[in-house]
């Protein structure tokens, strides 16, 4: 099978950091879930500007890749995969506009709607399959997250516990058919029994497309949160352990683990389950909050630029999505841009 490498990653964070006081000082709705460990508040996060789109963020995130590899090389990618969380428009995905902005003419262009917070891993697996089985030779994988500034700053939602945790940002990855930084394996798990357990609600019962004043929010309950916590604690170590087993590695041999970052509880429980020291599990939670699908590429980019990822490191990426309907892990022998 053709070897596919994750050559480089880059990230973008919009605007100035927004302090926790933006939420904690707001006299809005009171929430009985305030003390739930799922909603421990990070000190900082970023919000998209009112006129900033997912395509804008992708365009800005890709700039470092253009600087490091050249505009012509990035423009020649054969595969473009884009995940937008939150889509800026119904009906139309962001991928075609990303291609237009960047001057791309990919043979494969897919707007990915599933896999949520673990969509970067899912798209790595998809890109690997396309590159290994077709004439395509390079891929650009993009995760844009704009739900924090769009949904959680609304007056009816801002006072809820769920509002202060998310942040906005974008992460991108560049893959080629080469041995430079081989993608060693991808493990995915689709758990259809949990599909639909994450819901979006409005207090007046309207569906999201129906007009009216009530703001959209995630339908969290105490019982639902307990289930998600139990699933998340199990799913991420499960897929990471399965992947490492297929590669003939113990989880303790992971040099750098990068996961999605819903909260500090998950981050601690995952590394404890995988028997990894905190310095082998970098995160950007305190400065970025929960970046949903963008968390893995943004955090990996930060870890690389800060010197945390050494040449030859075994890097494992892992996460789960929504209420547990997807989990995935990918392993890379890192020899990329430093």
C-alpha positions, 0 to 999 in steps of 0.5 A, a space after each residue: 500500500 502506498 505510504 502517506 505522510 502527514 507532512 505539516 500542520 498549521 493553525 489559526 485563532 481568531 481575535 484577541 483572547 476572551 477572558 472567563 469573566 465574559 461569561 462569569 460576570 454576565 447576569 443571565 440565565 442561571 444553570 443547575 449544571 454549573 458545578 458539573 465537571 464537564 463545564 469547568 471554565 478555561 481562563 481564555 478562549 477565542 471568538 470569531 468576528 461577526 463577519 468572519 466565516 469558516 472559509 476566512 479561518 481556513 484561508 488564514 490557517 493555510 498561510 503558514 503552509 504556503 510560506 513553508 511549502 510554496 503557493 504552487 505546491 499547496 495549489 496543486 493538492 488533489 484532495 480537499 477535505 473540509 469540516 465546518 462546525 458551525 456551517 455558515 450556510 445551509 445547503 452549501 458546504 465550505 469546501 468549494 469556496 475554500 478551493 476558490 479562495 486558495 486557487 485549488 482545483 482538486 480532483 476530490 473535494 468533500 465536505 465532511 459532516 460527521 465525526 465532530 470533535 474527532 473529524 481531523 482523525 476521520 479525515 486523515 483516514 479518508 485522505 490516506 485511503 484516497 491517496 493510497 488507492 488513486 492517482 492523487 498525490 497530496 491532500 489538504 485537510 481543514 477543520 474550522 470551528 466557529 460555534 463559540 462566537 456564533 451560538 454561545 454568546 447569545 444573551 439567552 445562552 451566555 449565562 449557561 454553564 455550557 457557554 464558557 467552555 467552547 472556543 473558535 479556531 481552525 487547524 489544517 493538515 497537509 498530506 502527501 504520498 511519501 515516506 517523510 512522516 508516515 501515517 502509520 495507522 488509523 483506527 475508527 469506531 462508529 457507535 450508532 447506538 449513541 447517534 442522536 443522543 446529542 440534541 440542539 434545543 430551544 426553550 420554546 420547542 421550535 426547530 432550528 430553522 423555524 423563526 422566533 426569538 429563542 436561542 439555540 443551545 445544546 440539550 444537556 441534562 445531568 443524566 445525559 452528561 453522566 452517560 457522555 462522561 462514561 462513554 468518553 472516558 472509555 472510547 478514547 483509550 479504547 481506540 488508542 489502545 487498539 491502534 497501538 496494538 495493531 502497530 505492535 506498540 504499548 500505549 506507554 511508548 507514545 511520545 506525544 498524545 494529542 486529543 480533542 479537549 472537551 474539558 480537563 476531566 477527560 484530558 486527565 482520565 485519558 492520559 491516566 488510562 493510557 499510563 502517560 505523563 502529563 508532559 506527553 499529552 499537551 493541550 491548549 485548553 486553558 488558552 483556547 477552551 474546547 475547540 471541537 474538531 479544530 482542537 487536534 490540529 491546533 494543539 498539534 501545531 502548537 506542540 510542534 512549534 513549541 518544540 514539544 514534538 521531536 524528530 522521530 516521535 511517535 505521535 498519536 491523535 485521538 478523540 471522540 465526537 458528539 455523545 459518543 457516536 464516533 471515536 478515532 485515533 491515528 498514529 504518525 512517525 513525525 518527521 515534518 516541519 519543525 
